[in-house]
Structure formats: structure tokens, C-alpha cells
Amino acid sequence: MSRKNALAAAVAAALALGTLTVVATQSTAAAGTTARPGAGFRAVSADARAEALRTADREAAAVAKSLGFGPDERLVAKDVLLDTDGARHVRYDRTYRNLPVIGGDLVVHYDSNGKATGSDQAHQGAIKVAGVTPKLSASDASAAAAKHAKHVRNAKSDSADGSTLVVYAVGKIPVLAYRSTVTGDGESGPASREAVIVDAASGAPLDQYELHQGVTGTGNGVTAGQVTIETSQSGSGYTLTDAAHGGTIVYDSYNSPQSNPKQNARTFSKSSNSWGNGSTSSRESAAVDASYGLAKTWDFYQSTFNRSGIRNDGRGAPAYVHVDNQLLNAFYDDNCFCMSFGDGSSQNGNTPVTALDVAGHEMSHGVTAATANLTYSGESGGLNEATSDIFGTMVEFYANNPSDPGDYYIGEKLNMSAGSLRRMDNPASDGNSLGCWTSGAGQVDVHYSSGIGNHFFYLAAEGTGAKTIGGLAHNGTTCNNDTFTGIGRDKAAAVWYRALTTYMTSTTTYASARTATLQAAADLYGANSRERYLISKAWAAVSVGTALPDPGTGSPSPTPSTSASASPSSSPSSSPSPSASPSTSSTPTGNALANGTFEQGAAGWTQSDNDITNSTLQAAHGGSWYAWMMGYGTSAIESLSQSNIAVPANGSPKLTFWLKVTTAESGPTAYDTLKVNVNGTTLATYSNANASAGYVQKTVDLSAYKGRSVKLEFAGTEDTYLATVFLLDDIAVG
């Protein structure tokens, strides 16, 4: 997620385009933000929303031009959110030569006067590929996708359907690719589906993720007890059609395969308006649970966030119960805009997977798909799952049903031997989930990496310490032994929802989620609010960044001692590290370099690529800007240089800089290198073997160049396989 904010005027250029003014700049989250305590979203009618989308589409070309996008790129308005103070947030998808761009989405922010104040981009800047004619045929791409599927087994070469040509822009360099859907055996059952993206030239895998986004376990829910549900009268009978909630219909799938839940589906209808018997002996009982849970989820979003349904358009999504056979799962599928619920299996007494928090979880997957559309792999996939756990939990509290009281256990009514699927207060208690961020979080199953986001939310809402909630024991432990109070679940949910809908994009990581929530907290409660401070404390408590200064004292929070279990993994990883608080270390007095901190963008530097950036995919050492060199995973060279540097004639002049190296390579062999050259002579070389968990200060003696004018160059070289990233910041000659 690349933050661009109008308040960083020192590196900005305002571009007036007709009546639309877009400021193309950057800063870190909440820097200089005007506090708008209590800011929230307005309720809008379907007609007003449609008109807002039409307006956004009319502005799209001007927005693309102002952000420096190329003539082959086009923006398509996906959603518009309006704040109570008149501010507007427009979410766009991007195409390149009419091809969908995966990782090309962005959000543009406008103030109440209609002036664009900034943007959040999944991929920073313009997108360009060499051509849109693939070397690989669609059928060959399908075969490659089936071969490279990770989440389904026994996938055949012809099991991939609908191979679509796309531009894949999740990495540093966009590439032409195919997106295919592969079907095979998996956690979701014998008809599990997985999206596989392969390079359109080589067929090499670029990404894979499950398309069934749901609760997977060995057990599932019980009925909600005696509840009131909305139905519709049809002739002399009734159907499970909920006109009060967008016309949501619950169907009996009659064991249709999960790949096509409507294959044998039929409506529930009867002459009386009394449904189910609280037992699986009646097929209606599971339908009652689903109808009740989806209605409560709709009501939660409507009353809390003024959101009318999954896509905020007032339209309900169909739901299917009794899907497949022996299916221990429930899932949302954006392709059919529908939800499916299995009947469980003999392992859990064939208890239907229709509990209240399950319904809230699945419908929230739809909300995520309609907003940030967090990619269901890597850290963004963990955030996707965490979002559904967070709002599924909030639905449970909102419903206030004594048969299923609110708590922070996920799936506690699923009749599971472990007692629940996951725990937000103590994610690691299941032996698989992560409660603390590590550099390998992006390589963990998304249901397990979601523990980081779940743990953050619990601590933000409830704080630390032991307590009983919903009749269950909770214990807010931290990864850094810190103790603090929470801001309350309603405020924490408001922060998460605003961050999701306003600032997150498809490629958001835990580092950028921290940035997004800090900005959201500033919007809602003020940049110097205690709520924002405690949000930062909760992130620090799960090893993502450090706490902000205490607004009550103006001093940084005391640094708590860290336990061994909280230490991030030192294993090489291509996953970006969460941003810590910027270093306050100053560069040497009398810096002979121009813009050694990069805080003026590329001023003073010559770069072979767009190396100087403020992208939050990585973290700066100080401030917001830094140089990102290499990281391609293929043969490449880059150069970053500055000429006419006057080396001091007195003393012992030195070049100092901060360097962070992350790599997918292993072992001591130097495969990828970064050389420090002065006037063409190499004075120092660093490589993948110098990988470090954070920035390390480096010093190079310049005594041989006293009193001379020199050219300084950082020259990067990467071999054919595996990526190494070199980050540079705070460079000085003095």
C-alpha cells in the first residue's frame, strides 16, 4: 500500500485538471492529519451511490493522469464512501490495455471541498509491460496452473478452467500473466477451487490462493435457539425469503456439489410460518440458523457503519444450506455472490456449520471482497481471514443472544474437540496460529497467520490481563510483556472497518495495516488521541512496529522486555518487515550529499529505475522515503548515484549509510550484490550473505578522496534465481 498524502508538500506537485485537483505527494500515515473526531460514513441511497459511482468514472481519466499513470491504463470505479463531514473516498480497479490488473487497485481521498488529498495504491505508480501478446496459449497456461496448484490435490491438466489473461502487478515489476481456476481435492472437499496465476511467457507460478474463503475445521455450529426470523408470504404459504434484508433467500442445496451449490437447490416453503425444530432431524433447522445469522450480520453493518449489505447496494446474497456431503466447512464465493454451509460429518455428529459467528464470518468475506479485496494469500490473506473473524465476533456481541453470547473464541459452538477453531486472545493456543508477527508470516496458511490480526484486535479492544467474557476465560497476553488497557470493542471495530474500506488495498501487509489503522484512528478520534496511541500499543504487542509517544506525556512509551517467543524469525524471507518507529539518528554534521535522507524524493540522485520510494511495502530507516534496490528474483542490474560530491579536505571523511538486506537465498555464497563505488572504484560490497532483521549502519573510509569532488554509486546485481532486496537510507558524506 503506497501512501500519498497532500500534506507532504515539500515533495509534492499539485496538478489542476479542470475542476478536479489532485495532489501527487506522499507521507506516512496520519502525518499532519487534521483530526476529525467522530468521523464516520454517511448512509446513502442506492440512487445516490449509483450517481457517486458515475461521477467517479467521469473523473477517472483525470485521476489516472494526475497520478502519473500511462495512456494504456484505465481506472474503473468500484465503490464510493462518503464521510459525515462531506469527505469522499473512491476505490478504483485498474486495467492495462483492457486487461485486468491484479494488484492495481487504489483509493483516492477527497476532502469536503472536493479536493483530492491523497491516495492509497496497491502498486505504486504507473504500470507497463513489454506487450500483451502471450507466448503461452490459454490451454498451456491451464495445464501449468494445474501443475502448480498448492491447495488442491489430484488436479488434472484439464481441471483448470477460464484461464484469463491479466497483468500481475503484486511484485515490483508487473508481468503479463494468466489467472486460472483449478479444481481438485482440498480442505474444502472434493471440489475445492484454487486460483493459480502463472507467467504468460514461461508458465512459472506467480501466486496461488484458495477461492473458498471460509471456516474449515472438524466441527461446526448448533442452532441459535428460539429466534425470530424474517420470511415472505407466497400465496397461501411462506418462504425463507428475507425482504427486510435485501431479499436474502436461504435455499436447501439438497447436497449439490460445493462447486455448484444451486445445482439441486430448491426454496424452503411451507403452509405455516414456524420453521425447524432445533434438531438436525429437520432440514429447516440449519436454514433457521443461517437466516438468523445473516440477518444479524446485515443489521450489524447497517446500524454500526451505515452499510447496506455486502456490496453496500441493498442487495442480499443467496445462501445455501446442506451443501455437498460430509462437508465440514462454510464459505463465501464472490463468483456466485453466495454463501454455502455444509452439514458437518460423523466427526462432529453431523452438526450443520451454521453458527452465528460463522454466518458473520462468511458474509464479512463478501464485505472484504467488495472493499479492499485483500488477496487470499500471504499476509494479505491472513488479514482477510482476520477481518472475517473480527466482524464475525462483533456480530456475536451485537446479536446479544443468550444462547450464543459474545466472546473472542471463533467457532466455539461448532462442537469441536479443541473447544473452538481459533482464539483471538491467545491465537497460539491451538498449536498452529501465530500470535506474534515474524518475517515468515506470509508463508503460513492464512487461517493461521490471521492470528496476528486477531490478537491485535483483541488487545486493542480489551487490553491485557485475564477476564471472563461470554462465560469463557480470556487472557490478553502480549509478545513484548507490555500491559495496557483497551479502547473498547466498538471503537476498535470502527477503526478496523474504516481502515479496511478507506485505506487498505489488495496487497496490504501487516505493516501497512498498522499504517492504515493509525490513519483511521486519527480520522475518527484525532491524531493525538489516546485511542490512536493504544492502537499503536496493540500493534507493538504483536511485534508489528513500536508504540507511538504517549499523548499524555509526550514521551515515547517505555520499551518493555521481550520474551524469546516474541522474537521475529531471523530466517531469510521475501516478506516485508512491519514498520518500526522511524529512527531519530541524525546524519553527520555537514553532509556533503544532497538529499541523503531521500525525503525530497529523487532530488539530487540519478537512478536507473524507480528505486527511491515511499512505498509502505518496505520500511524507511528514518522518515518516509528510502531507496529500494533489486528484489526481482531474476537477472537484473540497477544503479543509484550522485555526482559532484565535495569530500571534506580535513579530518577523516567517511561515507555512512543504513542498509537492510532481506533475501530468499540461503547459505554464505554471494549470489546477489550491492557495490559501493566512488569514481568507479569499488570500496565495499554487500550481498545476500549480509541479510539482517533490520537496518545496520555501514561506514566506508573516504580518506583517499580528501578535498576531491567524487561520484558515489550504489550498483546492484541480481542473478537468475531468488530475490534479494537492498534498502538504503540516511546516507551521508562528512
C-alpha positions in Angstrom: 0.0 0.0 0.0 1.6 3.2 -1.1 0.5 6.2 0.9 0.3 9.5 -0.9 -0.7 12.5 1.2 -1.1 16.1 0.3 0.4 17.3 3.5 4.0 16.3 2.4 4.2 19.5 0.3 7.9 19.5 0.1 7.8 16.6 -2.3 4.5 17.4 -4.0 3.3 18.8 -7.2 -0.3 19.9 -7.5 -1.9 19.2 -10.8 -5.0 21.1 -11.7 -7.2 19.2 -14.1 -10.4 21.1 -14.9 -12.5 21.1 -11.8 -10.5 18.3 -10.3 -7.4 19.0 -8.4 -5.2 16.0 -7.4 -2.1 16.4 -5.3 0.5 13.7 -6.1 2.6 13.5 -2.9 3.5 11.2 0.0 4.0 10.9 3.7 3.5 8.4 6.5 0.1 7.7 7.9 -1.5 10.4 10.0 1.4 12.8 9.5 -0.1 16.3 9.8 -3.6 14.9 9.5 -6.3 17.2 10.7 -8.2 15.3 13.4 -11.9 14.7 12.7 -13.1 13.1 16.0 -16.2 11.1 15.4 -15.9 11.0 11.6 -17.8 8.1 10.1 -19.7 7.1 6.9 -23.0 8.5 5.7 -25.9 6.3 4.8 -26.6 6.8 1.1 -29.5 5.6 -1.1 -29.0 3.2 -4.0 -29.6 6.1 -6.4 -27.1 8.4 -4.7 -24.5 5.7 -4.6 -25.0 5.0 -8.3 -24.6 8.7 -9.1 -21.5 8.8 -7.0 -20.0 5.9 -9.0 -20.9 7.7 -12.3 -19.1 10.8 -11.0 -16.1 8.8 -10.1 -16.0 7.2 -13.5 -16.2 10.6 -15.2 -13.2 11.7 -13.1 -11.2 8.5 -13.7 -9.1 9.7 -16.6 -8.1 12.9 -14.8 -7.2 11.0 -11.7 -5.1 8.5 -13.7 -3.2 11.3 -15.4 -2.6 13.2 -12.2 -1.1 10.2 -10.6 1.3 9.7 -13.4 -0.4 6.6 -14.9 0.3 5.8 -18.6 -2.0 6.1 -21.6 -2.6 2.3 -21.6 -4.0 2.4 -18.1 -7.7 2.9 -17.2 -9.4 3.3 -13.9 -12.9 1.8 -13.2 -14.8 3.0 -10.2 -15.7 0.1 -7.8 -17.0 1.8 -4.7 -17.6 5.3 -3.1 -17.8 6.0 0.6 -19.0 9.4 1.9 -17.9 10.7 5.3 -20.4 12.5 7.6 -18.3 15.7 7.1 -18.5 15.5 3.3 -15.2 13.9 2.6 -15.2 11.2 -0.2 -13.2 8.0 -0.8 -13.3 6.5 -4.2 -12.0 2.9 -4.8 -10.8 2.1 -8.3 -9.8 -1.0 -10.1 -7.2 -0.7 -12.9 -6.9 -2.1 -16.4 -3.9 -2.1 -18.8 -4.8 -2.3 -22.4 -8.2 -3.6 -21.3 -6.6 -6.4 -19.3 -7.5 -6.6 -15.6 -4.5 -5.7 -13.3 -4.2 -7.9 -10.3 -2.7 -5.6 -7.6 -3.6 -2.4 -9.5 -6.4 -1.2 -7.2 -6.3 2.1 -5.4 -8.3 4.5 -3.2 -8.4 8.3 -3.9 -9.4 10.5 -1.0 -11.2 13.9 -1.3 -11.9 16.5 1.3 -15.3 18.1 1.8 -14.5 20.7 -0.8 -13.9 18.1 -3.5 -10.1 18.5 -3.5 -8.2 15.2 -3.8 -6.0 14.9 -0.7 -4.1 11.7 -1.4 -4.3 8.1 -2.5 -3.5 4.5 -1.3 -2.2 2.3 -4.1 -1.7 -1.5 -4.1 1.0 -0.9 -6.7 2.8 2.4 -6.7 2.9 4.4 -9.8 2.4 3.6 -13.5 2.2 0.0 -14.8 3.9 -1.1 -18.0 4.6 -4.5 -19.6 6.6 -5.2 -22.8 3.5 -6.4 -24.6 0.1 -8.1 -24.2 0.7 -11.0 -26.6 1.4 -14.1 -24.5 4.0 -16.7 -25.5 1.9 -19.3 -23.7 -1.5 -20.4 -25.0 -4.5 -20.4 -22.7 -4.6 -24.2 -22.7 -0.9 -24.4 -21.8 -1.5 -21.9 -19.0 -4.3 -24.1 -17.7 -2.0 -27.1 -17.7 0.7 -25.2 -15.9 -1.8 -23.9 -13.4 -3.0 -27.4 -12.6 0.6 -28.5 -12.1 1.5 -25.6 -9.8 -1.7 -25.7 -7.6 -0.7 -25.8 -3.9 -4.1 -26.0 -2.1 -5.8 -28.7 -4.1 -4.6 -32.3 -4.8 -5.2 -34.6 -7.8 -5.7 -31.6 -10.1 -5.7 -32.7 -13.7 -4.4 -30.7 -16.6 -7.9 -30.1 -17.9 -9.3 -29.2 -14.4 -8.3 -25.6 -14.8 -11.0 -23.5 -16.5 -11.4 -19.9 -17.5 -7.7 -19.0 -18.0 -7.8 -15.3 -18.3 -5.0 -13.0 -19.5 -4.1 -10.4 -16.8 -1.3 -8.1 -15.7 0.1 -9.3 -12.4 1.3 -6.2 -10.5 1.7 -7.6 -7.0 5.5 -7.7 -7.2 8.0 -4.9 -8.0 7.8 -5.5 -11.8 4.4 -6.0 -13.4 4.3 -9.0 -15.8 1.8 -10.4 -18.3 0.1 -13.5 -16.7 -2.8 -15.9 -16.8 -5.2 -16.4 -14.0 -6.8 -19.9 -13.9 -9.2 -21.7 -11.6 -8.1 -25.2 -10.7 -10.5 -27.8 -9.1 -9.4 -30.8 -7.1 -9.3 -32.3 -3.6 -8.7 -29.9 -0.8 -9.6 -28.8 2.7 -13.0 -27.6 1.4 -13.8 -31.1 0.0 -13.5 -32.9 -3.3 -14.5 -29.9 -5.4 -12.2 -27.3 -3.8 -11.1 -24.5 -6.1 -7.9 -22.6 -6.2 -6.8 -19.5 -8.2 -3.4 -20.0 -9.8 -1.5 -17.2 -11.6 1.3 -18.2 -14.0 3.7 -16.2 -16.1 2.3 -15.8 -19.6 5.7 -16.3 -21.1 7.2 -19.2 -19.1 4.3 -20.7 -17.2 6.1 -20.2 -13.9 3.8 -19.8 -10.9 3.4 -16.3 -9.6 0.7 -16.8 -6.9 -1.9 -19.3 -5.7 -4.8 -18.9 -3.3 -8.0 -20.7 -2.3 -11.2 -19.4 -3.7 -13.4 -20.9 -1.0 -12.9 -18.4 1.8 -14.5 -20.0 4.8 -14.3 -21.7 8.2 -12.5 -25.0 7.9 -12.4 -27.4 10.9 -13.5 -30.7 12.4 -16.8 -29.4 13.8 -19.4 -26.7 13.4 -22.3 -24.9 15.0 -25.5 -25.5 16.8 -28.8 -23.7 16.3 -29.4 -20.2 17.6 -32.3 -21.4 19.8 -35.7 -19.8 19.7 -35.3 -16.8 17.4 -37.4 -14.5 15.2 -36.6 -14.6 11.5 -37.9 -12.7 8.5 -39.9 -14.6 5.9 -42.2 -13.8 3.0 -45.7 -14.9 2.2 -46.2 -16.6 -1.1 -49.8 -17.4 -1.9 -51.1 -19.4 1.0 -47.7 -20.3 2.2 -44.3 -18.9 3.3 -40.7 -19.0 2.1 -37.4 -18.2 3.7 -37.0 -15.0 1.8 -36.0 -12.1 3.9 -37.3 -8.9 2.2 -36.1 -6.8 5.1 -32.5 -7.7 4.3 -32.1 -7.2 0.6 -34.2 -10.2 -0.4 -31.8 -12.7 1.1 -33.0 -16.2 0.3 -31.9 -19.4 2.1 -32.1 -22.4 -0.2 -31.9 -26.1 0.5 -29.0 -27.2 -1.7 -30.0 -30.8 -1.4 -26.4 -31.9 -1.3 -25.4 -30.2 -4.5 -21.6 -30.1 -5.0 -19.9 -27.1 -3.4 -18.6 -26.1 -6.9 -22.3 -25.5 -7.9 -24.4 -25.3 -4.7 -27.6 -24.3 -6.7 -27.5 -27.4 -8.9 -30.2 -29.3 -7.0 -31.3 -26.3 -4.9 -34.9 -25.6 -4.0 -36.6 -23.0 -1.8 -37.8 -23.7 1.7 -41.6 -23.3 1.6 -44.5 -24.5 3.8 -48.0 -23.6 4.8 -47.2 -22.5 8.3 -44.7 -19.8 9.4 -43.0 -21.9 12.0 -39.6 -23.3 11.0 -37.3 -26.0 12.3 -37.3 -28.0 15.5 -33.9 -27.2 16.9 -32.6 -30.6 15.7 -30.9 -31.9 12.6 -33.9 -34.2 12.1 -35.5 -31.2 10.4 -33.7 -29.7 7.4 -35.3 -26.4 8.3 -33.2 -26.0 11.5 -30.0 -25.3 9.7 -31.8 -22.9 7.5 -33.2 -21.0 10.5 -29.6 -20.6 11.9 -28.4 -19.3 8.5 -31.3 -16.9 8.0 -30.9 -15.6 11.6 -27.1 -15.2 11.4 -27.2 -13.4 8.0 -29.9 -11.1 9.2 -28.0 -10.2 12.3 -24.8 -9.6 10.3 -26.7 -7.3 7.9 -28.2 -5.4 10.9 -24.8 -5.1 12.5 -23.2 -3.5 9.4 -26.3 -1.3 8.8 -26.6 0.0 12.3 -22.9 0.3 13.0 -21.4 1.5 9.7 -24.4 2.6 7.6 -23.5 -0.3 5.2 -26.5 -1.8 3.3 -25.5 -5.3 2.5 -22.3 -6.9 1.3 -21.7 -4.6 -1.6 -23.4 -1.6 0.1 -26.1 -1.7 -2.7 -29.0 -3.0 -0.6 -28.9 -6.4 -2.3 -28.9 -9.6 -0.3 -26.8 -12.7 -1.3 -28.3 -16.1 -1.6 -27.3 -18.7 0.9 -27.3 -22.5 0.6 -27.5 -25.0 3.4 -27.0 -28.8 3.2 -24.3 -28.3 0.6 -22.4 -31.4 -0.5 -21.9 -34.5 1.7 -19.9 -34.7 4.9 -18.8 -31.1 4.4 -17.1 -29.6 7.5 -17.0 -26.1 6.0 -18.8 -23.0 5.2 -17.6 -20.4 2.7 -18.4 -17.3 0.7 -17.8 -17.3 -3.1 -17.6 -13.9 -4.8 -18.0 -15.5 -8.2 -21.6 -16.6 -7.4 -22.1 -13.8 -4.8 -23.4 -16.5 -2.5 -22.7 -18.4 0.8 -22.6 -22.1 1.3 -23.0 -24.1 4.6 -22.1 -27.8 5.0 -23.8 -30.3 7.3 -20.6 -31.4 9.1 -19.7 -35.1 9.3 -19.7 -38.0 11.6 -16.7 -36.5 13.3 -18.9 -33.9 15.0 -22.3 -35.6 15.0 -23.2 -34.0 11.6 -23.8 -30.7 13.2 -24.5 -28.1 10.5 -21.9 -25.3 10.0 -24.4 -22.5 10.6 -23.4 -20.9 13.9 -23.9 -17.1 14.4 -20.2 -16.2 14.2 -19.8 -18.5 11.1 -22.5 -16.6 9.3 -20.9 -13.3 10.3 -17.5 -14.5 9.2 -18.7 -15.6 5.8 -20.7 -12.5 5.0 -17.7 -10.4 6.1 -15.6 -12.2 3.4 -18.1 -10.6 1.0 -17.6 -7.2 2.5 -13.8 -7.6 2.2 -14.2 -8.6 -1.5 -16.3 -5.5 -2.1 -13.8 -3.2 -0.5 -10.1 -3.8 0.0 -10.3 -7.2 -1.8 -7.4 -8.5 0.2 -5.6 -11.2 -1.8 -6.2 -14.6 -0.2 -2.5 -15.5 0.1 0.5 -14.2 2.0 0.0 -11.6 4.8 -3.0 -10.0 2.9 -4.7 -13.4 3.1 -4.1 -13.5 6.9 -5.7 -10.0 7.1 -8.6 -11.2 5.0 -9.3 -14.1 7.5 -8.7 -11.8 10.5 -11.2 -9.3 9.1 -13.9 -12.0 9.0 -13.0 -13.3 12.5 -13.2 -9.7 13.8 -16.6 -8.9 12.4 -18.0 -12.4 12.9 -17.1 -11.8 16.6 -18.7 -8.4 16.6 -21.9 -9.8 15.1 -22.0 -12.2 18.1 -21.7 -9.3 20.5 -24.3 -7.3 18.5 -26.9 -10.1 18.5 -26.7 -10.4 22.3 -28.3 -13.9 22.1 -28.1 -15.7 25.5 -27.9 -19.0 23.6 -24.6 -17.8 22.0 -23.2 -14.8 24.0 -20.4 -12.7 22.6 -16.8 -13.8 23.1 -13.4 -13.9 21.3 -13.4 -17.6 20.6 -14.0 -18.4 16.9 -16.4 -21.3 16.3 -16.9 -22.1 20.0 -20.3 -23.5 19.1 -19.0 -25.9 16.5 -18.8 -28.8 18.8 -15.1 -29.2 18.2 -12.8 -31.3 20.4 -10.5 -28.4 20.9 -13.3 -26.2 22.1 -13.1 -23.7 19.2 -11.5 -23.1 15.8 -9.3 -20.2 17.0 -8.9 -17.8 19.9 -8.3 -14.1 19.4 -6.9 -13.5 22.9 -4.4 -16.4 22.6 -4.0 -17.5 19.0 -1.1 -19.8 19.6 -3.1 -21.9 22.0 -4.2 -24.1 19.0 -0.6 -25.0 18.3 -0.7 -23.6 14.7 -1.8 -20.0 14.7 0.6 -17.1 15.0 0.1 -14.6 17.8 3.2 -12.6 17.1 4.4 -11.3 13.7 7.6 -12.9 12.2 9.3 -12.5 8.9 7.8 -15.8 7.7 4.2 -14.8 8.4 3.5 -14.5 4.7 4.4 -18.2 4.1 1.9 -19.5 6.7 -1.6 -20.8 6.0 -3.9 -17.7 6.0 -6.1 -19.3 8.7 -3.0 -19.4 11.0 -1.4 -16.0 10.0 -4.8 -14.4 10.8 -3.9 -14.9 14.4 -1.7 -11.8 14.3 -4.6 -9.6 13.3 -6.9 -11.4 15.7 -4.5 -10.9 18.6 -4.1 -7.2 17.7 -7.8 -6.6 17.7 -8.4 -8.4 21.0 -5.7 -6.3 22.7 -6.9 -3.1 21.1 -10.4 -3.8 22.3 -9.9 -5.4 25.6 -6.3 -4.7 26.7 -4.1 -7.1 28.6 -4.8 -9.4 31.6 -7.2 -12.2 32.4 -11.0 -11.8 32.3 -14.2 -13.7 31.6 -16.2 -12.8 28.5 -19.3 -14.6 27.4 -18.7 -17.2 30.1 -15.3 -18.1 28.7 -11.9 -17.4 30.1 -9.8 -14.9 28.2 -6.2 -13.8 28.8 -4.7 -10.9 26.9 -1.1 -11.8 26.7 1.4 -9.9 24.6 4.6 -10.6 22.6 6.6 -7.9 24.4 5.3 -8.3 28.0 3.6 -4.9 27.9 0.4 -4.1 29.8 -2.2 -1.6 28.8 -6.0 -1.0 28.6 -8.1 -1.4 25.5 -10.2 1.2 23.8 -13.3 -1.0 23.7 -14.6 -3.3 21.1 -16.9 -0.8 19.4 -14.1 1.7 18.9 -11.7 -1.0 17.8 -14.2 -2.3 15.2 -14.8 1.3 13.9 -11.0 1.7 13.4 -10.7 -1.6 11.6 -13.7 -1.0 9.4 -12.5 2.4 8.3 -9.0 1.1 7.7 -10.4 -1.8 5.6 -12.8 0.3 3.5 -10.8 3.5 3.2 -7.1 2.7 3.3 -6.4 -1.0 2.7 -5.8 -2.4 -0.8 -5.4 -5.9 -2.2 -1.7 -6.1 -1.3 -1.9 -4.7 2.3 0.5 -6.4 4.7 0.6 -6.3 8.5 3.0 -3.3 8.3 0.7 -1.4 6.1 -2.4 -2.5 8.1 -0.8 -0.8 11.1 -0.4 2.4 9.0 -4.0 2.1 7.8 -5.4 1.7 11.3 -3.3 4.5 12.7 -4.7 6.8 10.0 -8.2 5.5 10.7 -7.9 6.2 14.4 -6.6 9.7 13.6 -9.6 10.2 11.4 -12.1 9.0 14.0 -10.6 10.2 17.3 -7.8 12.6 16.5 -4.1 12.4 15.6 -3.1 12.9 19.3 -5.9 10.8 20.8 -5.4 8.1 23.3 -7.3 5.7 21.0 -4.7 6.1 18.3 -1.9 5.7 20.9 -3.4 2.5 22.2 -3.9 1.2 18.6 -0.1 1.6 18.2 0.4 -0.2 21.6 -1.7 -3.2 20.4 0.3 -3.5 17.2 3.6 -3.3 19.1 2.3 -6.0 21.4 2.1 -8.4 18.4 5.5 -7.4 17.2 4.4 -5.0 14.4 6.2 -1.7 14.8 6.6 0.2 18.1 4.2 2.3 20.1 3.7 6.0 19.4 4.7 8.6 22.1 2.1 8.7 24.9 -0.1 11.7 24.2 -0.5 12.3 27.9 3.2 12.8 28.5 4.6 13.5 25.0 7.3 10.8 25.7 7.8 7.5 24.0 6.4 4.5 25.8 8.8 2.6 27.9 10.2 -0.3 26.0 9.0 -3.5 27.6 11.2 -6.5 27.8 10.7 -9.1 25.1 10.3 -12.8 25.6 12.1 -15.3 23.4 8.9 -16.5 21.9 8.1 -13.0 20.6 11.3 -12.5 18.7 10.8 -12.4 15.0 12.3 -15.2 12.9 15.7 -14.5 11.5 15.2 -16.8 8.6 15.5 -15.1 5.2 12.2 -14.1 3.8 10.9 -12.1 1.0 8.0 -10.9 3.2 8.3 -7.2 4.0 9.0 -6.3 7.6 6.5 -4.3 9.5 7.4 -0.7 10.0 9.0 0.3 13.3 9.1 3.8 14.6 11.4 5.9 12.5 14.9 6.2 13.9 15.9 9.6 15.2 19.6 9.1 14.5 21.0 12.1 12.7 23.4 12.0 9.8 26.8 13.5 10.3 27.1 17.3 10.6 27.9 19.0 7.3 26.5 16.3 5.0 28.1 16.8 1.6 25.4 14.8 -0.1 22.2 16.4 -1.4 19.0 14.8 -0.1 20.8 11.9 1.7 17.6 11.1 3.6 15.6 10.8 0.3 12.8 12.9 2.0 12.8 15.2 -1.1 12.1 12.2 -3.3 14.6 11.7 -6.1 16.1 15.2 -5.9 19.9 15.2 -6.4 20.0 11.5 -7.4 20.3 9.6 -10.7 18.5 6.3 -10.7 18.3 3.5 -13.3 14.8 2.5 -12.0 12.3 4.0 -9.7 14.4 3.0 -6.7 13.6 6.0 -4.5 10.2 5.4 -3.0 7.9 5.9 0.0 6.2 2.6 -0.6 5.0 1.0 2.7 5.7 -2.4 1.3 9.0 -1.8 3.0 10.0 0.5 5.8 12.3 3.5 5.8 15.0 3.8 8.4 14.1 7.4 9.1 11.2 9.5 7.8 9.1 8.1 4.9 11.4 7.8 1.9 14.2 5.3 1.2 15.9 3.6 -1.8 14.7 0.1 -2.7 17.2 -1.7 -4.9 16.9 -5.1 -6.5 14.4 -7.7 -5.4 13.4 -9.0 -8.9 14.2 -12.7 -8.4 15.7 -12.8 -11.9 18.8 -11.4 -13.7 18.9 -7.6 -13.2 21.2 -4.7 -12.6 20.4 -1.3 -11.0 22.3 1.9 -10.3 21.7 4.8 -7.9 24.3 7.6 -8.0 25.1 11.2 -7.1 27.9 13.3 -8.7 29.9 16.3 -7.7 30.1 15.4 -4.0 32.7 17.5 -2.3 34.6 15.3 0.1 35.8 17.3 3.1 39.5 18.2 3.0 40.1 17.9 6.7 39.8 15.1 9.3 38.9 11.6 8.4 36.0 11.9 5.9 33.6 8.9 5.8 30.6 7.7 3.9 27.9 6.4 6.3 24.6 4.9 5.4 21.9 2.5 6.8 21.5 -0.8 4.9 18.9 -3.5 5.3 19.2 -6.8 3.3 16.4 -9.4 3.0 16.8 -12.4 0.8 15.2 -15.6 -0.4 18.7 -17.1 -0.9 20.4 -19.3 1.7 24.0 -20.0 2.7 27.1 -17.9 2.7 27.6 -17.7 -1.1 27.2 -14.2 -2.5 24.7 -14.5 -5.4 23.2 -11.0 -5.4 25.4 -8.0 -4.6 25.3 -4.3 -3.9 28.6 -2.5 -4.5 29.7 1.0 -3.3 31.7 2.7 -6.0 33.5 6.0 -5.7 34.8 7.4 -9.0 34.4 3.9 -10.5 36.4 2.2 -7.8 34.6 -0.4 -5.6 35.2 0.4 -1.9 32.7 -2.1 -0.4 30.5 -5.0 -1.4 27.4 -6.4 0.3 25.4 -9.4 -0.6 22.6 -11.8 0.3 25.0 -13.2 2.9 24.7 -9.9 4.8 20.9 -10.4 5.4 19.7 -8.7 8.6 16.5 -8.4 10.5 16.7 -4.6 10.4 18.8 -1.7 9.2 22.5 -1.8 10.0 24.7 1.3 9.8 27.7 0.9 7.4 30.8 3.1 7.2 33.3 3.5 4.3 36.5 5.4 4.7 36.9 8.2 2.2 40.3 9.5 3.3 41.8 8.7 -0.1 39.4 11.3 -1.6 40.0 14.2 0.7 39.2 17.6 -0.9 38.1 16.0 -4.1 34.8 16.0 -6.0 33.6 12.5 -6.5 30.8 10.4 -7.9 29.1 8.0 -5.5 27.3 5.0 -6.9 25.4 2.1 -5.4 25.4 -0.7 -8.1 23.1 -3.7 -7.6 23.4 -7.0 -9.4 21.0 -9.9 -9.1 21.4 -13.4 -10.5 18.8 -15.6 -12.3 17.2 -17.2 -9.2 15.7 -16.0 -6.0 15.3 -12.4 -4.9 17.5 -10.2 -2.6 16.3 -6.7 -1.6 18.8 -4.0 -0.6 17.2 -1.0 1.3 19.3 2.2 1.7 18.5 5.2 3.8 20.1 8.2 5.7 23.3 8.4 3.5 25.9 11.0 4.5 29.4 12.1 3.5 31.2 14.0 6.2 
